[in-house]
Amino acid sequence: MASKQLKVFTREEVSQHNKPDDLWIVVDSKVYDVTRFKDLHPGGVSVFLEQDIVGQDATEAFYGLHRHEVLERPQYARLQIGTIKDEKATIVSKVPGELSQVPYAEPTWLTQGYHSPYFKESHKRLQAAIRKFTDEVVYPDAQAREEDGKRPSLDVIEKMAALNIHAMRMGPGKHLKGLTLMGGIVKPEEFDYFHEMIVTQEMTRHGARGYGDGLNAGGVIGLPPVMNFGSPALREKIVPEVLSGKKFICLAISEAFAGSDVQGLRTTATKTPDGKFWIINGTKKWITNGVFSDYFTVGCKTEDGFTVILVERGEGVETKSIKTSYSPTAGTAYVTFDDVKVPVENTLGPEGGGVFVMLSNFNHERWVMCCSSARSQRAIVEECLKWTNQRKAFGKPLNSQAVIRSKLAAMIARVETVQSWLENITYQMNNMSYKEQAQKLAGPIGLLKMYATRSAQETAQDAVQIFGGRGITRTGMGRFVEHYHRTVPFDALLGGAEDVLGDLGVRQAIRGIPKNARL
C-alpha cells in the first residue's frame, strides 16, 4: 500500500480549522485532523475544547497526557495530514539499539566521555547487538505477553537459541566451547561475567517483570546445578536440550513451609530397596517457569541430609499455576510430586551434599538478580527524569521544585551505588574459581542483593509520588512506573529474603574477624 501524501500548511491555515466539525491540531510540527476521532478519544471531545488547542499547537498538552509511542500506532499515525511549513519535528522516534542521551539513563561505562577499568571493546560490541535484539525481538513480545498472560513466544526462544543467548545467560564456562556467540561478536574463550552482566541487563530493559521471569529465568537458576554437579551422561542430554530452547527447566526449592530455610524442606526422597531409584514425595511452591518446565531441579530431604535431584516431568508430577501480582507469563507454579520414580543417576552432587550445590548456585542466582535490579532501577530513573522535565505544575516544569529534585537525587545515588558495587563484585568473580566464589562471595553478594532490592523499593515509591495518579494507572504515561511499583517486591523475596541475606553477609563477616582484633 502506497504511503499517504502529506501536505504542507502554515500555522495560520491550521488555525482556521477550529470547530467541532472541522478540528485540526499541531503536535511537534505535525498536523493532525482529529475531526472524526474526537468522539472516539477516551477523554471525549472536551479534552480538545477545554484546553483551547483546536486549530492550535497541542504539543505541550499532548505530552502531558500521552507517551510518544501513541503517535506511532497505525490508528493514530493515519490521522496526520501534513506538516508545518519551514518547521521540523524535534521529537523523534526511538531507533532500535540506540543509547539514551538522558543523564544517568545508561551506566557510566556506556556514557560518552566516561571511562571504566572493566569493560573492553568486546563488551561494547555485545551490548550494541543485545540491545538491538531486545528492542526488535524481545520488547514487542514482552509487552504483548505481559498483557495476555501467555508464556513467552517460542519464536523468541528459538531466535535467542540461534544466537546462543541462552548459553551466555549461564555465564562463562565449558558449555560455551565451540559455540558462535551472537553471530561471532564475542569469542567463547573471552566471554566473562561482565559479558553475562550485559546480556542480563540489556534484556531487563523490556520493562515487563513477569515476562522477564518467564523468559527462561527458570533455566538460569535451574540448569547450573546440572552443568556443575550432574554426571557426564546427564549433562550431555539435558544441557543441549535446554540451551537450544527445545526443553525447559526450573529450580524447585521453595515450599509452603520452607523458603530461605532449605534445611526445613519437607519434600522427601527415599531409595528403593535395590538402591537404583529415588521415590520423591512432597510439594514445591512459587516455582518460576514450573508451569511449562520439562525438568525440575529439586531440593529433597534424604537419609543423609539435603540432596538435590533432577526430576523429569512424567507420572506423579503435577503443576498448577499460582496467581501472583505479576503476569502469569512467568509460569509461577505449585508443584506436586506423588511417588515420582527417579534414577539415582539423576542426583546432582553427592548425597547429602545439596547445601554446597545450592549455595554455589544461589551466588549466581542472586548476582543475576542484582544485575537486573540495577538496570530496572535505572529505567525508572530515566522515566522520572523525562517526566519531570515535560510535566508542568504551577506553570513550571515539575523539576523546578526542590522536593522533586531531592527525590531524583536519591534515586540516582542509589542506582549508581548498586551498579558500582555490582561491577566490583563481578570483577572478583572474573578472578576467582567457582569454589572460591562459593567460599568468599556469598556474604558480599547477599548484602548487595539486600541493598539493591531495598533501593529498588524506595525508588519505586519515589517514582509513584513523582508521577502522582499516573503512577498507579496501568496504562498511559505512568504505566512502567505502576508496573514496577507493583512487581518490585518479587526481587526482595526471590533468591532469599532481604533480612536473611543481610544476616548471611554479616555472619560471614563476623567469622572473618581476627581473634586478636580489639579496639
N, C-alpha and C positions, 0 to 999 in steps of 0.2 A: 504494500500500500504506500502510495506516494505521501511524503510529509506535507502538512498544510503550509501554504504560503503565508508568512506573517507580513503584515503591513507596518508602515512607519507612521506614527502620529506625533503631533505636537501636544504638549500638556493642555494647551487651550482647546484643542479639538476634543480631547478626552473629557474635559470639564463640562462639555455640552451634554454628555450622557449621564445625567444626574437625577433621573426619575425612576420610580419603582418599575416601570415598564420599559426602561431603557437605562441600564445600570452598568457602568464600567468602573473599574478601579485600576490603580497602578501599584504594583509590588516590585520593588527593586528594578525600576525602569522597564518593566514588562507590563503590557496592557492586557487586562482580562475582562471579558464580557460575562458578568455573573447574573444577567437578567433572568435567565431560566433557572439558574442554580440557586438563587437567593432563597426560594421557599424550601429547597432541599437541605439548606445549611442546617446543621444540628442546633445552632443558636437562633435560627429563624432570620427573617428579613431585618429585624430590629438591630442585629449586630452591625449591619451596614448603615442603617439610617441613624441610629442613636450616636454613632461615633463620628458622624459627619465626614464620611470617607467616600461617598458616592461621587464619582467623577474626579476624585482627588487621589493623592498619594496615600496608600494604605500600608506602606511598608512597616512602619513602627507598630501599627495596630495588629498587623498580621503576625509579626514575630513576637508579639506579646501574648499571642494565643496559640500559635502553631509552630511545629518544628519544620525546618526547611524541606524535609523529606515529603511533606504533604504536597508540595508543588510538583514533585517528581512522579506522583501517582498518575497513571494514564487518565483517570476520570477527571482530574483537576488540570492536568497539563493541557488537555484539549480545550480548556476554557481560554487559553491565551490566544489573542487575535493579532497581537503586534508588539512593537517596542516603541520607546520614546526616541524621537529624533535627536541625534548627536549625544546620546547617553548610552553607557554600557552598564550591564548588571555588575554589581560588586560582590554579590554573594554567590559563590559558585558551588556546584555540587561536588561532593567528596569523590576523589579519584581512588579506586581500589588500590590499596597498598601504600598510599601516601602517609607521610608523617604529619602529625598535628603541629601547628605553629603556636598553639596556645601554651603559654608558660606552664611548666610542671605537668603538662599532659603526657609527656614522654619521660622515661628515666634519663638521667643526665648523660649517660653514655650514648644516647641517641639524639641528644640536643646539640645543634650546631655550635661549635666553638668550645664545647666541653670535652674533657678527656677522662679516660679510665685506664687503670692498670690491668684490668681483667679481660676486656673484650678486644678481639682481633678481627681482621678482615673477614674471616670465615664466619664469625658470629654475625657480622653486619649483612653478609650475603644471605645467610639463613633467615635472619629477621625479615629482610625485604620479601623473600619468597613466601615465608609462612604467613606474613601479614596479607599479602595479595591473595593467597589461597583462602585464608579465613574470611576476608571481605567478600570474595566472589562466590565461594562454595559453602562455607560453614554458616556465615551470618544469616543469609536468607532462610536456610533450613532451620536454624536455631529459633528465629522469630516465629516461624510457622508452627513448629512442633511445640514450642512453649505454650502456644495458644490451644492447639488441638489435643495436647497431651500424649500424642503418639511417640513411639521411640524414634531416635534419630534415623533419618532415611538411610537405608542400606547403600544407596548410591553414594552418599557422603563417606560412609565407612569404606567402601571399595576404592574411592578416589584417594583417601588417606592411605590405604594399604598400598596402592600403586606407587606412592611416593615414600613408602616406608615410614610414615609418620607414627604409626602405632609402635613400631620398633624404637623410634627415637624417644618416645614418651617413657620408655622403660629405663632410660639413662644409658650411659656408656657401658660397654661390655662386649663379651664374646658373641652375643647374639647379633651384633651388627656386622660381623665379619662377612665380607663378600657381598654386602648389600649396597645398592645405589641409593644414597640418601638425598631426597629432594631433587632428583634429577642430576645428582653429582655435585651439588653446590658445596657439600662438606664430605670429607672422606671419613669412613668408619673409624680409622685409627686416630684421627684428630678430634673426633666427637667427644666433648666433655660435658660436665654438669652445667656449664654456662650455656652450651647449645641446648641442653634439655630445658633449662630455665626459659630460654627464648621461646621454644615451642609451646611450653605451658602458658607463659604469659600472653603470647600473641593470640592463642586460641581461647583465652579467657575474655577477650575483648568483644565477643558476640553479645555479652550482656544478658544472657539467659541462664540463670543459675541451675535450674532443673535440667535443662538440656546439657549443660556443661558436665553434670554428673552422668547423664545418660550416654554421653559420647565416650563410651569405653573407660569411664573412671574406674569401673569395677576391674577392668583389666590392668590398669596402672597399679592397683593395690593387690589384686588377686593373683597376677601372674608371676611377679618376682619371687615368691616363695618356691614356685615350681622351677623357675630358672636357676635359683641359687641352692636349692636343697632337694630337688627331685632327682630320681635316678636318671641315668642317661637315656634309657628307653622311654621314660615318661616325658623328659624334655624333648626328645626327638619327635614325639607325637603331638604333644599339647602346644608347645611354643609356636611352631609354624602355623597351626590352625588358628590360633588367636591373633597372631601378628598379621595374618593375611585377611583377617576380618571374616573368616568363614565360621568361626566359633567364638563364643563369648564366655567370659569367666568373671567371677566375683569373689570378694573376700567375705566369708561368713563367720564372724567372731561374736558380735554383739547379741545379747539375749535380753529378754524382758527383765530378767533378774540379775544380769551382769553385763556391764558395758566396759568401762575402763578397767574394772576388776576382772582380768582374764582368769585369775585363779578361782573365781567364783562361778565359772561356767557350769551348766548342768547337762549340756549335751554329752552323752557318753559314747564311747567306742569300746566294745569288748571283742576279744578274738574268739573265733570258732574253735572247737576242740582240736582241730588239725592245725591250727595256727596260721592258716592260709588267708583268712579273710577277717575284716573288721565288720562288726554289726553296729551300725550307728543309729541312735535314737535321741531325739530332742528337737528343739526349735531355735530358730535364729530370727532376730527382728531388726528392722531398719537396714536391710541389706541392699546396698546400692547395686543396681543392674540385676538383682536377683530374679525379677520377673521374667527376663528374657535370656538368662545365662544358661549355658550348656554345662559348665563346670563350676564347682564351688570349692574354694579353699577354706576348709572347715577346722575351727578350733574345737578340740574334744577333750573331755576328761577320760583318761585311761588309767590302767592299774599303776603305771609308772609316773603318773602325773598329768601334765598338759602336753598334748600331742596334736600336730597339725596334719590333716589328711585331705587329699584331693578326692572329691566326690563328683562323679558324672551324673547328670540328670538321668533318671530312669525310675524303675519301680521303687515306690516308697518315698520318692522326693516330690514334694508339692510346694508350689509357691503361690502366694496371694499378694495382690497389690495393696500397699498401705497409702492412705491419703495423707499427704503432708501439706505444709504451707507453700510448697512449690510444685511445679508441674509433674504429673505422673510420667513424663518423658524420661525421668531418671530411673524408672523401673524399680523404685524402692519396694522391698518385699518382706513378707513374713514367710519364712521357710520352715517346713516341717520335714523331719527325717524319721521315717517309721520303718524300723528293721531294715535299713538300707545296707546291702551287702557290698563291701568294697575290698578289692585285693590289698593285701598287706603291702605290696609293692608301691601302693599309692601314698605311703607315708612320706611326709616331707620332713627331712632331717631325722634325727634319732628319736625313738620312742621316749616320751617324757622330756624331750628337748625342745618343745614348742615355744617356750618362753624366749629362747635366743632367736628362733626363727621369726617370731613376731616382733621382738624388739628391733631387730635389724631392719625388718620390713616397715615398722612404724616410723623409723627415722626418715626413710624415703617418702613415705606417705605424707608425713607432717611437713616435710620440706616442700613437697609439691603443693600442698595447701597454702604454705606461706608465699610461694611464687604467685599463686592465683589470687590470694588476698591482696598482695601488694599491687597487682595490676588492676584488680577490680576497684580498689580504693582510688587509684589514680584516675580511672574513668569517671568516677563520681566527682572528683576534684575538677576535672575538665567540664563536666556538665554544669557545676556550680559557678565556675569562672565565666562561662559563656552566658549563663542565665542572668547573673548579677550585672553583667555588662550591658545586656539588652533590655532587661526589665526596668521600667520606670516606676518610681514610687515617690510621691510628694514632689513630682515634677523633675526628679533627678534619677540617674541610674542607681539601682539598688546598691552597687558597690561604693557609692558615695557615703554610705552610712558606716560609721566606725564599728558598730556592733557586727555588721556583716563582714567587714574586713577582718575582724578578730576571729570569727568562725573560720574564714578562709585560711588565715594564718595557721590556726591549729590543725586544720585538715592537711595542709601542705607539709607542715612539720612532721606530722605522724607518718604520712606516706613516704617521705624521703628517709625518715629514720628506719622504717621497716625495710625499704629497698637496700639501704646501705648495710644494715645488719645482715640481711639475706645474702648480699654479694660476698661479705666476709666469710660467712659460713660455707657458701658454695666454693669459695677458694680453698677452704680447708678440706672439703670433700674431694676436690680435684687432687689433693696432695696426700690423701690418706687411703689406705686399703679399706675394703669393705668391713673387715674386722675392726680396724682402728676407728672407723666411723661409728660402729655399734658401741664401742667402749667409751669414746670421748665426746661424741656429739649428741647423744640422747638428751642430755640436760640442756645444752645451749639451744638445740632445735625446739625442745619443749617450751623453753622460755620465749623464744622468738614467736612460736605459734600463739602462745598465750597473749603476747603483746600485740601481735598482728591482728588477731580476731577482736580483741578489746578495742583497738584503734579503729577497726572497721565499723564496729557498732557505734562508736562515738561519732564517726564521720557520717554514718547513715542518719543518725539523729540530727546532726547539724544540717545535713542536706535537706531533710524534711522541713526544718524550720525555715531554711532559705527559700524553698520552693512553696511553702505555705500549703494551701489546699491542693495545689497541683502535685505536691509531694506524696499525697495519699490517694491519687487518682491513677487508675491502671492504664489510662490512655492519655495521649496528648503530651504536653511539654515535660511533665514530670514522670513519665512512665518508667524510665530507667531508675529514677530515684525511688519511686514507690516499690518497684520490684526488688531493688537492692535492700531497702529497709525491711521488707517482708521476708527475704530469704537469707540475709546475712547471719542470723543465728545458727544456721547449719554449720558454718565454718567453726563456730565456737564449740561445737559438740563432736563433729566427725573427727576421727583420729585421736580422740581423747579430749575430755572436757578441760576447759581453761585452768581451773583450780588444780586439777590432777597433774597437768603438765607443768604448771608453775612449781608445784611441790616437788615434782620429779627433778626439775632443774636445780632447786635449792638443796635437795637431799644429795645430789651428785656433787654439788659444790662443798657441802659440809664434809663429805667423805674425803675430799681433797685438801682439807685444811691441815697443814703440818702439825704434828703432835706438840712441837715446841713453840707454836705461834702464840704470842702473848702481846697485850697492849703495852 
